[in-house]
Amino acid sequence: MTVTTGPGRPSGGRLRGARRPGGRLRCFLRLALPFFLAREGRGAAIKFALAFGLAIGAVWIGFERNAWNQTFFGALERRDAAAVAWATLDWVWLLALLVGVSVQRAYLERMVVIDWRTWLTGRLLDRWLGRGRLWRIESRGTIDNPDQRVAEDARLLADLTVDLSLRVLLDLVELGLYIGVLWSLSGTLALPLPGGGSLDLPGYMVIAALLYAGIANLVAHKLGRPLAGLSATQQHREADFRFGLARLRDVAIEVALLGGGRREAGLAARRFADVRRNAVDLARRHRIYALFQTPFSYTVLNISMFVTAPAYLAGQLDLGGMMQARGAFSTVVASFATLVFAYPKLAELSAVLTRLEAFDRALADRTPRHCPHPAGRRAAADRLVLDGVVVTAPDGRPLTLPVDLVLAPGERVALTGASGTGKSLLIAAIAGAWPHHRGRIIHPSGGWPPVVITQRPYLPMLPLAEALRYPATDLPGTAAEMAQLLDAVGLGRLIAALDGPAHDWDRVLSPGERQRLALVRAVLRRPRWLLIDEATSALDAASEARVLDVLKGLHPPPAVLMAAHRDTAIAACDRVVRLSSAAGIIGPHRTVSVDGSSARS
Ligand SMILES: Nc1ncnc2c1ncn2[C@@H]1O[C@H](COP(=O)(O)OP(=O)(O)OP(=O)(O)O)[C@@H](O)[C@H]1O
């Protein structure tokens, strides 16, 4: 037995778009560290190390190709045909090696992305769909499109982190390798001073390369900073647009009957206009960025010529040496200016982490599925007790007046009240799915959690027998029992479909048929506590009578709390609790027995 009390106002309102310093990095570490400690992560780490090793191999080949400049151009300068021919053969061999290494490296890199994404997706799914968080997050409405954060943001995070981390590591290796080469080729430049004399500048090419790349990094940061915010908005609007389209499939029949196709096209076009508007802003910012990045990329080689020319003119380098120094200079600049080339992707990564950070915080909600808090208060007997329970909206606004109720095993109580008085939410609160309530809900010690039948039952796209066992996979109910129950509720024609193919049952069955299947499913679970939310509202009188007969004939009889409007359903219960909305009727709730006498509950 456990007691639940409402947690009061949610703190979820801060989640949308909230940012905290270092939050993105912490969020990344929270997601990444457990992966590398898990078995899958260790396998991926080995693949990453191999990909990195191959990438270093490619750097080494590049290094050899750079040294090849010296050999080839030296031979050319000496007009040594044989040496030129050998150098050409070397070039072919290095190229073949480079192709092999690069292809295998790209493959391993993709495999690491797949492993990382698989683990990440599984973890996000487990956390999102576990402990009743799916509904809690949905009911607060503070996280937009969580489905797309699992599908799209996890994919982007895996892609971008593997790509960027490999790139940064390689840049560091290249930088270390080529700085030494460039330093040794630079020699010492004697800078003439205005008052006569000169200033000796050792390793001047290294200093020039680092200065040049450092300034480029600063400019890249200045110009690229707005890209992160624009990328986040783009991902958000794309997700809204996709969700709107996907939702249309669920309401296709209603849209068709209402003749709403054109209007829906207009609404979708309006959402797409939001996508487009931000995409244009993003494209403009990319253009500004490219106005800097493109000339930077194209001019690195030329600049390297101007920087290395003084050493050639001073006779410190021959032509081959100058060509080698030129290659080394470009590589040092390109590796040190890693920000310039990676900024657009870094901005995208930052946007993804901003979205995942808010999601991650919502997923950190530790409210237990069925017994929020405080646990430990015991009921005197095996009963469900509601003590002054007020159901509230997520913002704390009361939706009902205080409800007192005691439900004993085997009892059947009807919950009535005008539409919108909070019957469904009270049932959800008792079941632990609606955390917004005050007062105490004391759960019974045995047979809890209850089995709940909702007004619009959900049947997963599985073969019918499996859909009837959902969410369990191995209920004790046999095929014969299922068939008997289907027959009892007037759905004998579906017996043949029990082990047939999966269908989208929401589409191929009527609401009344789905309600009857939901009752069969609940009975198969042999409930001790049954919460029913207008589960016969779509049935004709005869079908409803059959369903109520099944309910009354259960042995041992479960305790039933049934939200109902119809007299027939109410008559099947021992007592009635009438609910009034907090905004409507003022006065105490009354428990009324069906024979007409009434008593304070
Ligand atoms: N997520 C929500 N946030 C805020 N208010 C909500 C939310 N869900 C429902 N409500 C409001 O709570 C009130 C009670 O809703 P509920 O569905 O429990 O009524 P009900 O008595 O079951 O109605 P009906 O008999 O029509 O099924 C309604 O006024 C509804 O607008």
The ligand as a MOL file (V3000), in Angstrom:
LIG
                    3D

  0  0  0     0  0            999 V3000
M  V30 BEGIN CTAB
M  V30 COUNTS 31 33 0 0 0
M  V30 BEGIN ATOM
M  V30 1 N -3.8080 18.6850 -19.7880 0
M  V30 2 C -4.7480 19.4930 -19.2890 0
M  V30 3 N -4.4230 20.7130 -18.8620 0
M  V30 4 C -5.3290 21.5360 -18.3470 0
M  V30 5 N -6.6440 21.2400 -18.1950 0
M  V30 6 C -7.0210 20.0180 -18.6130 0
M  V30 7 C -6.1130 19.0830 -19.1740 0
M  V30 8 N -6.8040 17.9690 -19.4890 0
M  V30 9 C -8.0810 18.2160 -19.1490 0
M  V30 10 N -8.2150 19.4330 -18.6270 0
M  V30 11 C -9.4410 20.0640 -18.1280 0
M  V30 12 O -9.8140 19.3630 -16.9860 0
M  V30 13 C -11.2260 19.3230 -16.9050 0
M  V30 14 C -11.6560 17.9130 -16.6050 0
M  V30 15 O -11.3780 17.0830 -17.7180 0
M  V30 16 P -11.8180 15.5590 -17.7470 0
M  V30 17 O -11.4000 14.9740 -19.0360 0
M  V30 18 O -11.3130 14.9010 -16.5180 0
M  V30 19 O -13.3840 15.6850 -17.6610 0
M  V30 20 P -14.4640 14.5230 -17.6310 0
M  V30 21 O -15.3130 14.7690 -16.4350 0
M  V30 22 O -13.8290 13.2000 -17.7540 0
M  V30 23 O -15.2490 14.8870 -18.9720 0
M  V30 24 P -16.1220 13.9330 -19.9440 0
M  V30 25 O -17.3030 13.4700 -19.1500 0
M  V30 26 O -16.5140 14.8590 -21.0300 0
M  V30 27 O -15.2190 12.8450 -20.3820 0
M  V30 28 C -11.7720 19.8450 -18.2090 0
M  V30 29 O -12.2900 21.1390 -17.9730 0
M  V30 30 C -10.5730 19.9240 -19.1110 0
M  V30 31 O -10.6410 21.0370 -19.9470 0
M  V30 END ATOM
M  V30 BEGIN BOND
M  V30 1 1 1 2
M  V30 2 1 2 3
M  V30 3 2 2 7
M  V30 4 2 3 4
M  V30 5 1 4 5
M  V30 6 2 5 6
M  V30 7 1 6 7
M  V30 8 1 6 10
M  V30 9 1 7 8
M  V30 10 2 8 9
M  V30 11 1 9 10
M  V30 12 1 10 11
M  V30 13 1 11 12
M  V30 14 1 11 30
M  V30 15 1 12 13
M  V30 16 1 13 14
M  V30 17 1 13 28
M  V30 18 1 14 15
M  V30 19 1 15 16
M  V30 20 2 16 17
M  V30 21 1 16 18
M  V30 22 1 16 19
M  V30 23 1 19 20
M  V30 24 2 20 21
M  V30 25 1 20 22
M  V30 26 1 20 23
M  V30 27 1 23 24
M  V30 28 2 24 25
M  V30 29 1 24 26
M  V30 30 1 24 27
M  V30 31 1 28 29
M  V30 32 1 28 30
M  V30 33 1 30 31
M  V30 END BOND
M  V30 END CTAB
M  END
